């Protein structure tokens, strides 16, 4: 008997497409804008057309194969995907000037890389003819079996292979990760919401944001009916998402979904980041770590420590259904001992079915509204 259902958001309730568009624009900006590496400042702008955005995404993520590889390795957060993609290109660029700038590169990789350091790197790169190569990402990462946060550690391995420098600068969520996060938020929430989202003003003004233009994976009214049906059935519902709170709550208000949820059971990236600040530095609590779903289940009246220390697998895990679109969601559900329903409305669409089958997902649904039929089947 299912007593609680926890939903992921991106790829389950809301389309991921704008997130991936914003992610591609972030990587592109950090590579070409004068505010960062400045490779092609004359080609940067803040008002790309839909056609231009599609072309940038196709280029940066190599026809989405870079995203697909990262997600297949259990990485779920767009900020992490941006960070990996950008850092790989940074290493690739530095490898082209290593013969002449080895001492300088060693200094950069010996400490946190912040925006000031990026501007220093930009000044050096401007003296040389260097090229980007987005197609190499998968080639180099397919040589490794690293998953989840281990993908960041693999950047250090690649830095040694390509630059001959031992470093740990790319592991964890340091200054460079924060620069990627902030630039990403500028693109997604726009000038109007950036301070509320990050607590910092824009580095680059002029971005309208995607926040007001969310797309749902199914008609929003059908989803509203699903939420109401589950509530009427006495099933508790909650949210466990890698989105920040602003980017979760605002669309839910706009779509008239917020009324179906108890705010104590809507857990977002903000809650994860807050918890990570309370644990040893470098410890990741984002998916596939089960923390997000554990807190969504228990409620935010419980402390981060209580959620982290919750004994897993749960004693009555079979009464909880997690609905997600990625391997990271499945892995979190598996560690919790919960049932998992995969929906095929994420990045890979129907192509994800075989991956979910191979990894033992209990249920595979074409869309989230099929959760109603699944719940009905438990009554029979």
C-alpha positions as CSV (number, residue, x, y, z in Angstrom):
1,X,0.0,0.0,0.0
2,X,1.5,3.3,-1.1
3,X,1.1,6.0,1.6
4,X,3.5,8.6,0.3
5,X,4.5,9.7,-3.2
6,X,7.5,12.0,-3.7
7,X,8.0,13.7,-7.1
8,X,11.1,15.0,-8.7
9,X,10.3,18.2,-10.8
10,X,12.6,18.5,-13.8
11,X,11.7,16.0,-16.5
12,X,8.7,14.7,-14.4
13,X,6.4,17.7,-13.8
14,X,8.2,20.5,-15.7
15,X,10.2,20.2,-18.9
16,X,14.0,20.3,-18.5
17,X,14.5,21.9,-21.9
18,X,14.8,25.5,-20.6
19,X,17.2,24.4,-17.9
20,X,19.5,22.7,-20.5
21,X,19.2,25.8,-22.7
22,X,20.3,28.0,-19.8
23,X,23.1,25.6,-19.0
24,X,24.5,25.8,-22.5
25,X,24.3,29.6,-22.5
26,X,26.2,29.6,-19.2
27,X,29.0,27.5,-20.5
28,X,29.1,29.6,-23.7
29,X,29.2,32.9,-21.8
30,X,31.9,31.8,-19.4
31,X,34.1,30.8,-22.3
32,X,33.5,33.7,-24.7
33,X,32.4,36.7,-22.6
34,X,34.9,39.4,-21.5
35,X,33.5,38.8,-17.9
36,X,35.2,35.4,-17.9
37,X,37.6,33.8,-20.4
38,X,36.8,36.3,-23.1
39,X,37.6,34.0,-26.1
40,X,35.1,35.7,-28.4
41,X,33.7,38.8,-26.6
42,X,32.2,40.2,-29.8
43,X,30.0,37.1,-30.2
44,X,28.5,37.4,-26.8
45,X,25.1,38.9,-26.1
46,X,22.2,38.5,-23.7
47,X,19.3,38.2,-26.1
48,X,19.9,35.2,-28.3
49,X,17.0,34.0,-30.5
50,X,15.5,30.5,-30.1
51,X,17.4,29.4,-33.2
52,X,20.7,30.7,-31.8
53,X,20.1,29.1,-28.4
54,X,19.5,25.8,-30.1
55,X,22.7,26.1,-32.1
56,X,24.7,27.0,-28.9
57,X,23.3,24.0,-27.0
58,X,23.9,21.7,-29.9
59,X,27.6,22.9,-30.0
60,X,28.3,23.1,-26.2
61,X,26.7,19.7,-25.3
62,X,27.6,18.0,-28.6
63,X,24.0,17.2,-29.6
64,X,23.1,16.6,-26.0
65,X,25.5,13.6,-25.8
66,X,27.5,15.3,-23.1
67,X,24.3,15.8,-21.0
68,X,23.3,12.2,-21.6
69,X,26.7,10.8,-20.5
70,X,26.6,12.9,-17.3
71,X,23.1,11.8,-16.4
72,X,23.9,8.2,-17.1
73,X,26.6,8.5,-14.5
74,X,24.1,9.6,-11.9
75,X,24.7,13.3,-12.1
76,X,21.5,15.2,-11.6
77,X,22.2,18.9,-10.9
78,X,22.4,21.3,-13.8
79,X,25.0,23.3,-11.9
80,X,27.3,20.3,-11.7
81,X,26.8,19.6,-15.4
82,X,27.7,23.2,-16.3
83,X,30.8,23.0,-14.0
84,X,32.0,19.8,-15.6
85,X,31.5,21.0,-19.1
86,X,33.2,24.3,-18.5
87,X,36.1,23.0,-16.5
88,X,36.9,20.4,-19.1
89,X,37.2,23.1,-21.7
90,X,39.3,25.2,-19.4
91,X,41.7,22.2,-19.0
92,X,41.7,21.8,-22.8
93,X,42.5,25.4,-23.4
94,X,45.3,25.4,-20.8
95,X,46.8,22.3,-22.5
96,X,47.3,24.4,-25.6
97,X,49.6,26.9,-23.9
98,X,51.2,24.6,-21.3
99,X,54.7,24.6,-22.9
100,X,54.9,28.4,-22.5
101,X,52.8,29.0,-19.4
102,X,53.5,26.0,-17.2
103,X,54.5,27.9,-14.1
104,X,51.5,30.2,-14.4
105,X,49.1,27.3,-14.9
106,X,50.6,25.5,-11.9
107,X,49.9,28.6,-9.8
108,X,46.3,28.8,-11.1
109,X,45.6,25.1,-10.3
110,X,47.3,25.4,-6.9
111,X,44.5,27.4,-5.3
112,X,40.8,28.2,-5.7
113,X,39.9,29.5,-9.2
114,X,37.6,32.5,-8.8
115,X,36.5,35.1,-11.4
116,X,39.6,37.1,-10.8
117,X,41.7,34.1,-11.7
118,X,39.5,33.5,-14.8
119,X,40.3,37.0,-16.0
120,X,44.0,36.4,-15.4
121,X,43.7,33.2,-17.5
122,X,41.8,35.2,-20.2
123,X,44.6,37.7,-20.4
124,X,47.2,35.0,-21.0
125,X,45.0,33.0,-23.5
126,X,44.5,36.2,-25.5
127,X,48.2,36.0,-26.5
128,X,47.7,32.7,-28.2
129,X,45.6,31.0,-30.9
130,X,43.5,28.5,-29.0
131,X,40.4,26.5,-29.9
132,X,37.5,24.9,-28.1
133,X,36.6,21.2,-28.7
134,X,33.3,20.1,-27.2
135,X,33.4,16.7,-28.9
136,X,36.3,15.6,-26.8
137,X,34.4,15.5,-23.5
138,X,32.7,12.1,-23.9
139,X,35.9,10.6,-25.4
140,X,37.9,11.5,-22.2
141,X,35.1,10.7,-19.7
142,X,34.3,7.3,-21.3
143,X,37.8,6.2,-20.4
144,X,36.8,6.4,-16.7
145,X,34.1,4.6,-14.8
146,X,33.6,7.5,-12.4
147,X,30.1,8.3,-11.4
148,X,28.3,11.0,-9.5
149,X,30.7,13.4,-7.7
150,X,33.6,11.3,-8.8
151,X,33.3,12.9,-12.2
152,X,34.6,16.1,-10.7
153,X,37.6,14.2,-9.2
154,X,38.2,12.9,-12.7
155,X,38.8,16.5,-13.9
156,X,41.9,16.4,-11.6
157,X,43.0,13.2,-13.3
158,X,42.6,14.9,-16.7
159,X,44.5,17.9,-15.5
160,X,47.4,15.7,-14.7
161,X,47.2,13.8,-18.0
162,X,47.0,17.0,-20.1
163,X,48.9,19.5,-18.1
164,X,51.3,17.4,-16.0
165,X,50.1,19.1,-12.8
166,X,48.8,17.3,-9.7
167,X,45.8,19.2,-8.3
168,X,42.6,18.8,-6.3
169,X,41.2,22.2,-7.3
170,X,38.4,20.7,-9.4
171,X,36.9,18.6,-6.7
172,X,34.0,19.8,-4.6
173,X,32.0,23.0,-4.8
174,X,34.5,25.7,-4.6
175,X,34.8,29.3,-6.0
176,X,34.7,28.2,-9.6
177,X,31.6,26.0,-9.0
178,X,30.0,29.1,-7.4
179,X,30.8,31.3,-10.5
180,X,29.2,28.7,-12.7
181,X,26.1,28.6,-10.4
182,X,25.7,32.3,-10.4
183,X,26.1,32.8,-14.1
184,X,23.5,30.0,-14.6
185,X,21.0,31.7,-12.3
186,X,21.4,34.9,-14.2
187,X,20.2,33.1,-17.4
188,X,17.4,31.2,-15.7
189,X,15.8,33.7,-13.3
190,X,16.8,36.9,-15.1
191,X,17.7,40.4,-13.7
192,X,14.5,40.7,-11.8
193,X,15.0,37.7,-9.5
194,X,18.8,37.2,-9.4
195,X,19.4,38.9,-6.0
196,X,16.5,36.9,-4.5
197,X,17.9,33.7,-6.0
198,X,21.6,34.1,-5.2
199,X,22.0,37.1,-2.8
200,X,24.3,38.7,-5.4
201,X,23.7,41.2,-8.2
202,X,24.3,40.2,-11.8
203,X,27.8,40.1,-13.2
204,X,26.1,40.6,-16.6
205,X,22.9,42.6,-16.8
206,X,20.3,42.2,-19.6
207,X,19.0,38.7,-19.2
208,X,15.3,38.3,-19.1
209,X,15.3,34.7,-17.8
210,X,13.4,31.6,-18.5
211,X,11.5,31.5,-15.2
212,X,8.3,33.0,-16.5
213,X,8.1,30.6,-19.5
214,X,8.0,27.2,-17.9
215,X,6.7,24.2,-19.9
216,X,5.0,21.2,-18.3
217,X,5.5,17.6,-19.3
218,X,1.7,17.1,-19.4
219,X,-1.2,19.5,-19.5
220,X,-1.1,21.3,-16.1
221,X,-4.7,20.8,-15.4
222,X,-4.3,17.0,-15.7
223,X,-1.5,17.2,-13.2
224,X,-3.6,19.2,-10.8
225,X,-6.3,16.5,-11.0
226,X,-3.6,13.9,-10.3
227,X,-2.5,15.7,-7.2
228,X,-6.0,16.2,-6.0
229,X,-6.8,12.5,-6.6
230,X,-3.8,11.4,-4.6
231,X,-4.8,13.6,-1.7
232,X,-8.4,12.3,-1.8
233,X,-7.0,8.8,-1.6
234,X,-5.2,9.7,1.6
235,X,-1.8,9.6,0.0
236,X,0.7,12.2,1.2
237,X,2.6,14.0,-1.6
238,X,5.9,15.9,-1.6
239,X,8.6,17.3,-3.8
240,X,12.3,16.4,-3.9
241,X,14.0,18.5,-6.5
242,X,17.5,19.8,-7.5
243,X,15.9,23.1,-8.4
244,X,16.3,26.1,-6.0
245,X,13.2,27.1,-4.0
246,X,12.4,30.2,-6.2
247,X,12.4,28.1,-9.4
248,X,10.2,25.6,-7.8
249,X,7.7,27.7,-5.9
250,X,7.2,30.4,-8.6
251,X,6.1,28.0,-11.3
252,X,3.9,26.1,-8.9
253,X,2.1,29.3,-8.0
254,X,1.7,30.2,-11.7
255,X,0.4,26.8,-12.5
256,X,-1.9,26.7,-9.4
257,X,-0.2,23.6,-8.0
258,X,1.2,25.0,-4.8
259,X,-2.1,24.5,-3.0
260,X,-1.7,20.8,-3.2
261,X,1.5,20.6,-1.3
262,X,2.6,21.2,2.3
263,X,5.7,23.5,2.2
264,X,7.4,21.4,4.8
265,X,7.5,18.6,2.2
266,X,8.9,20.6,-0.7
267,X,12.6,20.1,-0.6
268,X,14.9,22.0,-3.0
269,X,18.5,22.7,-3.8
270,X,18.4,25.5,-1.2
271,X,17.8,23.0,1.5
272,X,20.6,20.8,0.2
273,X,23.1,23.6,0.1
274,X,22.1,24.7,3.6
275,X,22.6,21.2,4.9
276,X,26.0,20.9,3.1
277,X,27.2,23.9,5.0
278,X,26.5,22.0,8.2
279,X,28.5,18.9,7.3
280,X,32.3,18.3,6.6
281,X,33.5,20.4,3.6
282,X,33.3,18.6,0.3
283,X,30.5,16.3,1.3
284,X,27.8,16.3,-1.3
285,X,24.1,15.8,-0.3
286,X,22.6,16.3,-3.8
287,X,21.1,13.4,-5.7
288,X,21.9,10.6,-5.9
289,X,22.5,11.1,-2.2
290,X,19.0,10.3,-0.7
291,X,19.0,13.4,1.5
292,X,16.6,15.4,-0.7
293,X,14.0,12.7,-0.6
294,X,14.5,11.8,3.1
295,X,13.8,15.4,4.1
296,X,10.8,15.5,1.7
297,X,9.5,12.4,3.4
298,X,10.2,13.4,7.0
299,X,9.4,17.1,6.6
300,X,11.6,20.2,7.0
301,X,10.6,20.5,10.7
302,X,13.4,17.8,11.1
303,X,16.9,19.1,11.1
304,X,19.5,18.4,8.4
305,X,21.4,16.2,10.9
306,X,18.3,14.1,11.7
307,X,17.7,13.5,8.0
308,X,21.3,12.6,7.3
309,X,21.3,10.2,10.3
310,X,18.1,8.5,9.3
311,X,18.6,4.8,9.2
312,X,18.4,3.4,5.7
313,X,16.9,1.5,4.1
314,X,13.7,2.7,5.7
315,X,11.7,0.2,7.8
316,X,8.6,0.8,5.7
317,X,10.2,1.9,2.5
318,X,7.8,-0.1,0.4
319,X,5.0,2.3,1.4
320,X,6.9,5.2,-0.3
321,X,7.0,5.7,-4.1
322,X,9.5,8.0,-5.6
323,X,8.8,9.3,-9.1
324,X,11.8,10.5,-11.1
325,X,13.3,10.7,-14.6
326,X,17.0,9.9,-13.9
327,X,19.3,7.3,-12.7
328,X,20.2,9.6,-9.8
329,X,16.5,9.5,-8.6
330,X,16.5,5.7,-8.9
331,X,19.8,5.3,-6.9
332,X,18.4,7.5,-4.2
333,X,15.2,5.5,-4.0
334,X,17.2,2.2,-3.9
335,X,19.3,3.4,-1.0
336,X,16.1,4.4,0.9
337,X,14.5,1.0,0.2
338,X,11.6,2.8,-1.6
339,X,9.7,1.9,-4.7
340,X,10.6,3.8,-7.8
341,X,8.6,4.9,-10.8
342,X,10.6,6.1,-13.8
343,X,8.9,8.5,-16.2
344,X,10.1,8.8,-19.8
345,X,9.6,12.6,-20.2
346,X,13.2,13.5,-19.3
347,X,16.2,14.3,-21.5
348,X,16.4,10.9,-23.2
349,X,12.7,10.3,-23.5
350,X,11.7,6.8,-24.5
351,X,15.4,5.9,-25.0
352,X,15.8,5.9,-21.2
353,X,13.5,2.8,-20.9
354,X,16.3,0.3,-21.3
355,X,18.5,2.0,-18.7
356,X,15.7,1.9,-16.2
357,X,15.0,-1.7,-17.0
358,X,18.6,-2.6,-16.6
359,X,18.7,-0.9,-13.2
360,X,15.6,-2.5,-11.9
361,X,13.0,0.3,-11.8
362,X,9.9,-1.2,-10.3
363,X,7.6,0.8,-12.7
364,X,8.2,2.6,-15.9
365,X,5.6,5.2,-17.0
366,X,5.3,7.2,-20.2
367,X,4.2,10.3,-18.3
368,X,3.6,11.3,-14.6
369,X,-0.2,11.2,-14.9
370,X,0.0,7.4,-15.2
371,X,0.8,7.5,-11.5
372,X,-3.0,7.5,-11.0
373,X,-3.4,4.1,-12.8
374,X,-0.5,2.8,-10.8
375,X,-2.1,3.8,-7.5
376,X,-5.4,2.3,-8.7
377,X,-3.7,-1.0,-9.4
378,X,-2.7,-1.3,-5.7
379,X,-6.4,-1.2,-4.8
380,X,-7.2,-4.3,-6.9
